[in-house]
Amino acid sequence: MDDETKQGIDIEEARRWIIDHRTALNVGVREIARLTGIPNGTLSQFMSDKGYAGREENVAEKVNRYRQSLVAQASIEITPRDMPEWYDTESGGRLIELLRYGRMGEFVVAATGPGVGKTKAAKRFAWSNPNVFLVTMTPSTAGVNNMQIEVLEAMGERDAVGTPQKLSRRIRNRVEQLRNALIIFDEAQHLSEKAIEEIRSWNDATGVGIALFGNVGVIQRLEGGSRKEAFAQIYSRVSFRIVQPLAMQSDVAALAKAWGITAPDIVAYLRSIVMRPGALRGASKALRIAYMLADADQQPLNLGHLQDAWAQLSAQAIAA
């Protein structure tokens, strides 16, 4: 690269990226120096507040080359390995127990951070138990009418039409004929206040079990110290709740076992990923990429593959 091209390098952007990259990998500067090929002392200065006393554009160029290599590795045409469809974790077990209790006609709530396993647990429970209906909420289904349409869709009635009153009557009539019926609302944080109140009315009228699965915003709305009076009736009916911002330490061993991983250094690094936001989902994505990199190198999976995979995912998140 000639001097004219080097002048176009954004040194500050490269500095910010490599600092964020190191934080995402949760490793020391020495490890980043190894990955980038930049001398440890040079890189330490470059990442400091004072900066590198020499030609910083040369260091930034090497940072950018390393960053581009991560993108190139991600594009390798290797058939990805399938993620384990289900594996037992302590977090998942707690969620399953909550849903079992919900089938007894109870109103239950699970509020967790992303990647802890809410959706997988809900799908597993709905697949393995009769009269359990899983409904996934989105911003477009937040209101009463659209929420009702989604519930009836889960019950097998496609493109339901009618007034909110008639649709609720159809839902009540349906669940009254079923034994131990349970409706699970995944991504329940999208539900409007009126939609939640309508759902509560079904539980009151028929005894159908209700499970709200969502982020911590769900429980904050229902149980917060400044909760609205409108939620008072719902709050009083919540008989079982789980609030879990992060995955549990024991979930790491279950994840490693599901992927067939026994190497202590890889398991330890997985633990550092799992205990961040994104949890098991983020770790599974990293493992999938790591195995692709290992296959491309025609080597068994090693710690370097997992670190590179997590670096790619972190770089994408930072760029986004």
C-alpha positions in Angstrom: 0.0 0.0 0.0 1.5 3.4 -1.0 1.6 6.5 1.1 -1.3 8.0 -0.7 -3.6 5.0 0.0 -2.4 5.0 3.6 -3.5 8.5 4.1 -7.1 7.3 3.5 -7.0 5.0 6.5 -9.3 6.0 9.4 -6.8 5.5 12.3 -9.4 6.4 15.0 -11.9 4.0 13.6 -9.3 1.2 13.5 -8.3 2.0 17.1 -11.9 1.9 18.3 -12.5 -1.4 16.5 -9.5 -3.2 17.9 -10.3 -2.1 21.4 -13.9 -3.3 21.0 -12.7 -6.5 19.4 -10.4 -7.2 22.4 -13.3 -6.6 24.8 -15.5 -8.9 22.8 -12.9 -11.7 22.8 -12.2 -11.2 26.5 -8.5 -11.7 26.0 -5.3 -9.7 26.7 -3.4 -7.4 24.4 -0.8 -10.1 23.9 -3.4 -12.4 22.3 -4.6 -9.7 20.0 -1.0 -9.0 19.0 -0.6 -12.6 18.1 -3.7 -12.6 16.0 -2.9 -9.4 14.2 0.9 -9.8 13.8 1.5 -6.4 15.5 4.2 -6.3 18.1 2.8 -6.4 21.6 4.4 -3.1 22.7 3.3 -1.3 19.5 -0.3 -2.5 19.9 -0.4 -1.6 23.6 0.6 1.9 22.8 -1.8 2.1 19.8 -4.7 1.0 22.0 -3.9 3.5 24.8 -5.2 7.0 25.3 -1.9 8.5 24.2 -1.6 6.4 21.1 1.5 5.0 19.3 4.4 7.4 19.0 5.4 6.0 15.6 3.5 5.9 12.3 0.0 5.0 13.4 -1.3 4.5 9.9 1.0 1.5 9.5 -0.6 -0.1 12.7 -4.1 0.8 11.5 -3.4 -0.8 8.2 -2.5 -4.1 9.9 -5.6 -3.9 12.0 -7.7 -3.4 8.9 -6.0 -6.4 7.2 -6.8 -8.6 10.2 -10.4 -7.4 10.2 -10.7 -8.2 6.5 -9.3 -11.7 7.1 -12.1 -12.3 9.6 -14.7 -11.4 7.0 -12.9 -13.6 4.4 -12.9 -16.6 6.8 -16.6 -16.1 7.4 -17.3 -16.5 3.7 -15.5 -19.9 3.4 -17.9 -22.3 1.5 -18.1 -25.1 4.1 -21.3 -27.0 4.9 -22.2 -25.8 8.4 -23.0 -28.3 11.1 -26.5 -28.5 12.5 -27.0 -27.0 15.9 -28.4 -29.4 18.5 -32.2 -29.2 18.3 -32.6 -29.6 22.1 -30.4 -30.3 25.1 -31.3 -30.3 28.7 -30.1 -27.3 30.7 -30.9 -26.1 34.2 -32.4 -22.9 32.7 -34.5 -25.0 30.3 -35.6 -27.3 33.1 -36.9 -24.4 35.2 -38.9 -23.1 32.2 -40.4 -26.5 31.5 -41.4 -26.8 35.2 -43.1 -23.4 34.9 -45.0 -24.5 31.9 -46.1 -27.7 33.6 -47.5 -25.6 36.4 -49.2 -23.3 33.8 -51.1 -26.3 32.4 -52.9 -26.6 35.7 -54.9 -23.5 34.8 -52.4 -21.0 36.2 -51.1 -17.7 34.9 -47.3 -17.9 34.7 -44.6 -15.5 33.5 -40.9 -16.0 32.4 -38.8 -12.9 31.9 -35.2 -13.7 30.8 -32.3 -12.2 28.9 -31.8 -13.1 25.2 -30.5 -16.6 24.4 -31.4 -18.3 27.7 -33.7 -20.7 26.0 -37.3 -19.4 26.3 -38.3 -20.1 22.7 -36.6 -23.6 22.6 -38.3 -24.6 25.9 -41.7 -23.3 24.7 -41.4 -25.1 21.3 -40.3 -28.3 23.1 -43.2 -28.2 25.5 -45.8 -27.5 22.9 -44.4 -30.3 20.7 -44.4 -32.9 23.5 -47.7 -32.0 25.2 -51.3 -32.1 23.8 -53.5 -29.0 23.9 -50.6 -26.6 24.2 -50.6 -23.7 21.8 -47.5 -21.6 21.1 -48.1 -18.1 19.8 -45.2 -15.7 18.9 -46.0 -12.0 19.3 -44.5 -9.3 17.1 -45.1 -5.5 17.0 -47.8 -6.1 14.3 -49.7 -8.5 16.6 -49.6 -6.3 19.7 -53.3 -5.3 19.7 -56.2 -7.3 20.8 -57.6 -8.3 17.4 -54.3 -9.3 15.8 -53.4 -11.2 18.9 -56.6 -13.2 18.8 -56.1 -14.0 15.1 -52.6 -15.4 16.0 -54.1 -17.5 18.8 -56.8 -19.0 16.6 -54.1 -19.7 13.9 -52.2 -21.7 16.5 -55.4 -23.6 17.3 -55.8 -24.5 13.6 -58.2 -21.8 12.4 -56.6 -19.9 9.6 -57.4 -16.3 8.7 -60.0 -15.9 11.4 -62.3 -13.0 11.0 -64.8 -11.4 13.4 -65.1 -8.7 16.0 -62.8 -9.0 19.1 -65.8 -10.1 21.1 -66.6 -13.0 18.7 -63.0 -14.1 18.4 -62.6 -14.3 22.2 -65.8 -16.3 22.4 -64.4 -18.8 19.9 -61.1 -19.1 21.8 -63.0 -19.6 25.1 -65.3 -22.2 23.6 -62.3 -24.0 22.1 -60.3 -24.2 25.3 -63.3 -25.2 27.5 -63.5 -28.4 25.5 -59.8 -29.3 26.1 -58.1 -30.9 29.1 -55.1 -29.0 30.6 -55.0 -26.4 27.8 -52.2 -23.9 27.8 -51.5 -20.9 25.6 -47.9 -19.8 25.5 -47.2 -16.2 24.3 -43.6 -15.9 23.2 -42.1 -12.4 22.8 -44.9 -11.3 25.1 -43.2 -7.9 25.6 -44.9 -6.8 22.4 -48.4 -7.3 23.8 -50.4 -4.1 24.5 -52.0 -3.5 27.8 -55.5 -4.2 26.4 -54.3 -7.4 24.8 -52.8 -8.7 28.1 -56.1 -7.8 29.9 -58.1 -9.7 27.2 -55.8 -12.7 27.8 -56.4 -12.5 31.5 -60.1 -12.6 30.9 -59.8 -16.0 29.2 -58.0 -17.4 32.2 -60.7 -16.0 34.5 -63.6 -17.4 32.4 -62.3 -20.8 31.5 -59.3 -21.7 33.6 -57.1 -22.0 30.6 -53.4 -21.9 31.5 -51.6 -18.8 30.3 -47.8 -18.4 30.0 -46.2 -15.1 29.1 -42.6 -15.5 27.8 -40.6 -12.4 27.1 -37.7 -10.1 28.1 -37.4 -8.4 31.5 -39.7 -5.7 30.3 -42.6 -8.1 30.7 -42.1 -8.5 34.5 -41.3 -4.9 34.9 -44.7 -3.9 33.4 -46.5 -6.4 35.7 -44.6 -6.1 38.9 -42.7 -2.8 38.8 -43.1 -0.6 41.8 -44.8 2.0 39.6 -47.0 -0.5 37.8 -50.3 0.9 36.4 -53.5 0.1 38.2 -54.7 -1.7 35.0 -52.1 -4.5 35.7 -53.2 -5.0 39.3 -55.6 -7.8 38.5 -53.1 -9.5 36.3 -50.3 -9.2 38.9 -52.5 -10.8 41.5 -53.1 -13.8 39.2 -49.4 -14.5 38.4 -48.8 -17.7 40.5 -45.3 -18.7 39.2 -42.7 -16.4 37.8 -39.1 -16.7 36.6 -36.8 -13.7 36.3 -33.4 -14.6 34.9 -31.3 -12.0 33.0 -28.4 -14.4 32.2 -27.9 -18.1 31.6 -26.8 -20.3 34.5 -23.3 -21.6 35.0 -24.4 -25.2 34.7 -25.9 -24.4 31.3 -22.3 -24.3 29.9 -21.6 -28.0 30.7 -24.9 -29.0 29.0 -24.0 -26.9 25.9 -20.5 -28.4 25.7 -21.8 -31.9 26.0 -24.4 -31.4 23.3 -21.7 -30.3 20.9 -19.3 -33.1 22.0 -16.8 -30.7 23.5 -14.5 -31.8 26.3 -11.3 -29.7 26.0 -11.1 -27.6 29.2 -9.8 -24.5 27.4 -12.7 -24.5 24.9 -15.2 -25.1 27.7 -13.8 -22.2 29.7 -14.0 -19.9 26.7 -17.6 -21.0 26.0 -18.4 -20.0 29.6 -17.2 -16.5 29.0 -19.5 -16.3 26.0 -22.5 -17.9 27.6 -22.4 -15.5 30.6 -22.9 -12.5 28.3 -26.1 -11.2 26.8 -27.0 -13.6 24.0 -26.0 -16.6 26.2 -26.5 -20.0 24.7 -27.7 -18.8 21.4 -24.6 -16.7 20.9 -22.4 -19.5 21.9 -24.1 -22.0 19.6 -23.7 -19.6 16.7 -20.0 -19.2 17.5 -19.5 -23.0 17.7 -21.2 -23.4 14.3 -18.7 -21.0 12.7 -15.8 -22.4 14.7 -16.5 -25.9 13.3 -16.7 -24.4 9.8 -13.2 -22.8 10.3 -11.9 -26.1 11.7 -13.2 -28.0 8.7 -11.7 -25.5 6.3 -8.3 -26.0 8.1 -8.9 -29.7 8.1 -8.1 -29.8 11.8 -10.0 -30.8 14.9 -11.8 -27.9 16.6 -9.4 -25.9 18.8 -9.6 -22.8 21.0 -8.3 -20.6 18.2 -11.2 -21.5 15.9 -13.7 -20.6 18.6 -11.9 -17.3 19.3 -11.9 -16.4 15.6 -15.6 -17.4 15.3 -16.5 -15.2 18.3 -14.4 -12.4 16.8 -16.4 -12.6 13.6 -19.8 -12.5 15.4 -18.6 -9.6 17.6 -17.3 -7.7 14.7 -20.7 -8.0 13.0 -22.4 -6.8 16.1 -20.1 -3.8 16.5 -20.6 -2.9 12.8 -24.3 -3.1 13.2 
